[in-house]
C-alpha cells in the first residue's frame, strides 16, 4: 500500500471536489468539506507563476488543517519549472501534489500544458517522472482519455505513469477534442481500473451530477473514488446528497432562505480574503447552482450579474419583493 492508498483507506467511499479555476478556492473548499467532500484540491496553479512568487498563485496554495487530505495541483510544460514548482508546492505541506494533464482550455493547451501533453505521451511520462523525483510526498495525475476520438491511449498511459512513480490517477472520461460536450465515457475508466497491471487507485470523473449516478458509477466501474466537478459549482450540497444515497439516508431539499444564507457566507468570506471586487465577480458562476430550480430567481440573477458590491448582492438576495 502506497502513501496515497493509506489516505484513501480512511474513507469508505472517497469523494473528491475537482480542482476548478475560479471555483475551488479556500473558502469554497471549506464549504464543500463541511458538506461531505472527503478530498479537496487547489485551483490549478501555473508552474511558471509559482516559481516567480506571483501572489495570486501563492494564495492558491493556502489551506486550513480542516481541509486535509488536501492536494496542490500544478500545470506546465517545461521540466525545470515543473520540478521547481513541485518543490515549492511541497513546502506548503499538502498531502499530495497533482499534475494537471487534462485541462482542455485553449490558452493552456496552446502553451503545451494541460491536455496538450496527450499529443506527446513520451514527454508526458518524462515530465511526470521529473516531478515525482523532485518531491518526497505522493504525486498524482489528472488527465483525459486521449487527445481525440480515434486515439484514446489511457489504459497504457496509466501503466506508464504508474511505472514512473505516480500514486494515483484521476481520469476524466472525455478526450480533449470533446472539451465538455457529449457524454463522458466511463467504460474506458472502468477498463483502466480492471487492468491487472495497474495497482494504483483510479478516480473517476465526468458527468457526476447526482447521488444516484455517483453511486451507480462507483459500483459499476469499480473505481477507487468519485470526483465531482461542474455539478458542484454553486451546489456544495451535492456531496451531502451523494453520501446520503451511499449510506441510505433520506435526502432533503434546502429552502430558499438556507440557500441564501450559504451563498452570502460564501460571498462574504471570499471578499474578506480576495477583496470585494474579485469576490463579486467570482460568485457570478455560482448563482445558477445555488438557486437551481427556484422559479422566481431569474430576475434576481439578472440583477446579481450586474451587482458590483457585497451589500448590493445581499440586498438583491434578501429582497422579498422580487
Order of alpha helices (4+ residues) and beta strands (2+ residues): alpha-beta-alpha-beta-beta-alpha-alpha-beta-alpha-beta-alpha-alpha-beta-alpha-beta-alpha-beta-alpha-beta-alpha-alpha-alpha-alpha-alpha-alpha
